Amino acid sequence: MSEVNLVTTVGLDPILLHHFIKHYKSIGVDNFYVVVWGDSDRVKYDEIVEVLNNHGLEVYEDLRDTQSGVNYFLTDTYNRITSTRPNDWWIVADLDEFVIFPKPLKQFIDEIDTDFVHGLMLDRIGENGEISELKYDDNIWEIYPNVGFMSLFIRKNCLTWCGLIKGKINLTVGQHDLIHDEPVNKKIVAQVHNFTWKKSDIKKTRYYRDLWKNDSNNWIGEYINVDNYFDKISNIDINDFRFRAERCPNDIFESYKPWKEIVSTIKIGET
């Protein structure tokens, strides 16, 4: 089979970038297209370059100060880059999205009969629901051992993902679905473990909430919802039955026991 490529953007979190690259190298990704994006006065450029150098990689594009935070620009960037290799397989993933497949990546790709794969977001939460901070030397799966559906009820955002695609496929804003003219099979297959409940994420949420308070950015509602939740509580209540939280301190697909039950009841467009 052809090589598997990955495209992502990074600006504020070189530590997460390090863990992101480790994960995707471990599952068999061949080529990394890392785009630096964000306001130049906040982007940690030198540290990002150092992380990439340590992994034998380099910046693919530098888009600092180019439509920072604009969601459709992000998706347009992903679609533009994946289209450069239209017949190759691509993983399109934001930096906090660590995808796990039910089989080894290239075996999984060899056995599917479509040009795209859908997945569902699972939140990774710190010990006892803590908003933990991540370090370079951490085992990220053990620092955030709890898995569940917190974003569905706190952020109230869409949880579907369509980020394993052939390069000829174009994605909708947010990478939640593919652009298509005819009905397609949208079975959920992949687990997308979302590492977005770190201390730095809460600070970022408040920054963008204030930055966009007089703007029409589509993401501001999610940030307001997160801020409202933590106005009442300091940790995430992993005992809240709605979250279906379970302890899974690893990257094994079968570890999250409610998975089959949950995906059997979900249709794309309902989450």
N, C-alpha and C positions, 0 to 999 in steps of 0.2 A: 504494500500500500504506500501512498505518498506520505510525506512527512506531515506532522500535526503542528500547526502554528497557533500562537496565542497572541492576542492584542489586549492591552490594558492601558490605563492612564494612572499617573501618580503625581502627587504634588506635596502633600503634607505628611506622609507617613512612610519614611524609608524603612522603619523597623518592620511594618507589615509587609512592605515590598519584599524584604528578605525572606520572610516566612512564605509568602505567596510563590516566589520563585522556587523555593525548596519543595513545596508541595507539587507544583506542576512539573518540575523536573522529575520528581519521584514517580509520577504516574505516566511519564513517557512523552511529554511535550518536547518537540525538537527545536522550534524557533520561537523567540520571544520578541514581540514588537512593543516596546515600552515607550509610551508617549508622556512627556512631561507637560502638565497642564495646570493652570491656576495663576493667581496673581503673583508676580515676581517678588513682591515684598514679603510673601508668606511661603512660597515654595522653597523646600529644603534641597536645593539643587545639588550642592556639593556632596551632601550625604547620600542623595539618590545615586549620583554617579559612582560614589565609592561602593555602595551596595552592588550596583551592576558590575563594576570592575571585579569585585570579589567572586561574582558568579560567572565571569567570562562573558559578560554582556555589555551593551552600550545603549545609549539613548537613540531611539529610532527617529523621533521627531520632538522638537522643542516648540510647544505651543503656549508658552507663558504669555499672559496678558492678551490672549485671544479668546474672546467670548467666555470668560471664566464663569463656570457654574451654570451655563446655558445647556439644558438637557438635550435639546434637539441637535445642538452642535456636537455634543459628545457622541450621540448615535450616528450622526453624519460622518464623524471622524472614523468610527469603527467600520461603518459600511464602506467608506472610501478605501481604507487599508485592506480589508478582507478581499475587496474586489481586485486587488493587484495579483492575487493567486486564486482565480475563480474555481479551479477544479480541485484545490486542496481543501483539507479539513481545517477548520479554525475553532478555537475556543475564544469566545468574546466574553470577558469577565471583568467586572469592576474589581478593584484591589481587595475588597473585603469578601469576595465570592470565591470560595474554595469548593470546587465541584468534585463529587465522588460518584463513580459509575458502578453499576452492579458487577462488572467484569473489568479486567485490565483494559485500559483505554483502547489500544489498537485492536485487540481481540473484539471488544465491544463494537468498534466502528466496522470491522470486517463483517460482522454478523447482522448489521441493520440494513434495511432496504429503503431508507429515505435519505434526503440530503440535509436533515436537521433533526435535532433532538430537544425536547422540552424537559424542563426540570421544575422543582419546587424549592423555594427558600426555606431553610431551617436555621433558626437563630442559635448561636453559640453564646452561652452566658457563663460568667465566672462562678467560682465556688460559692455555694449558698446564695446565688443571685447577685453577687458583688459585681460592681463595675470595676473590673480589674485593669491594671495597666500591663502592657506587653513589653518584654525585653528581647534583645537579640538572641540570647542563649536559651530562652524558654522553649518548652515543648508546647506549642500553641494549642494542641488538642487537650492537654492536661490543664492548662491555665484556664481554659473555657470548656469545662467538662459537661455542662448541662445543655441539652438540645431540646428545642421546642418551637412553638409558634407565637413568640412574643410580639413580633412586628405586626402580625395580623390584627392584634387587639390594641397595641400601643401606638404604632406609627399609622396603622390603618392604610397600609400601602399594598400594592399588588405584589403577590408572592410568586407568580409564575415567571419562568426564565426560558429563553430560547437561545442559548449561547454556544451550542455545538452545531456548527453549520458548515456547509460547503461555501466557499468564497463567493459564489454566484448568488447566494441568498442575501437579501436585504432585510434588516431588522427594523421594527417599529421603535418609537421613542421609548427609552427605558430598557430596551432589549428584552421585553416581556413576550414578544411574539414576532413572527415573520410576516413580511408583506407578501401577500399571495392573492391571485385572481380567482382561484378555484378552491373549493373545500379541501382541507387536508386533515390527515390523522394527527391529532394533538395529544397523544397519550403521554402522560408524565412518566419519565423514566429516571432522570438524574436527580441526585440530592445536591443542593447548592447550600453549603454551610456558610452562613453569613456571620463574619466576625466584625460586627458593627456596634457592639456594646462595650467599648473600651472607654476609659476616662477621657482620652483624647477625642473620642467621637462625641461625647456629651459636650465638650468645650466647642467643638466644631459646629455642632447643632445650634448652639446658642449664638455663635458668631454669624452663621448664615441666616438665622431667624431675624436677627437685628439688621443684617445687610439687606435682606429682601422684604422687609416689612411693608415697604411702599411699592413693591414690585409685583409683577404677575407671574413670577417663577412657579412652576408646577410643584416644586418640591417643598415650598415653605409650609404647607399644611402639615406634612409629616414632621417637620422640625418643631412646629408649635405643639403638636400632639405629644411628642417626646418630652418637651419642656414641661408641659402640663402634668404628665405622669410623674416626673421627678420633683415636681413641686409638692407632692403629697408623700413621697416615699424616697428613700435614698438608694435602695437596692431594688432589683426586680424580684417580685414575689413568685418564686418558682413553684410554690404550692398552689398557685391559682390554677384551678382545674382546667380553665380554658386553654392554657398554654401547652398542655400535654407534655410537660417537661420530664425528661429522663436523663439520668447520668450516663454519658457515653464518652469517656475520656480517650478517644481514639478516632482514627479515620476509616473505620471498618463499616462498609455499607450496611451490613445486617444489624449493627448495634442498636439503632433506633427502632425499637420494637413496634411502635404504632404506625410505622411507615406504610405498610401495605394497606392497612385499613383506611388510612387517611387519603392516600392517592386514589383509592378505588371510588371514593365519593366526590372527587373534585373534577370539574371540567374547566378547561382553559377559558378564561373570561369571568369566572366566578370568584377569583381571589385577587 
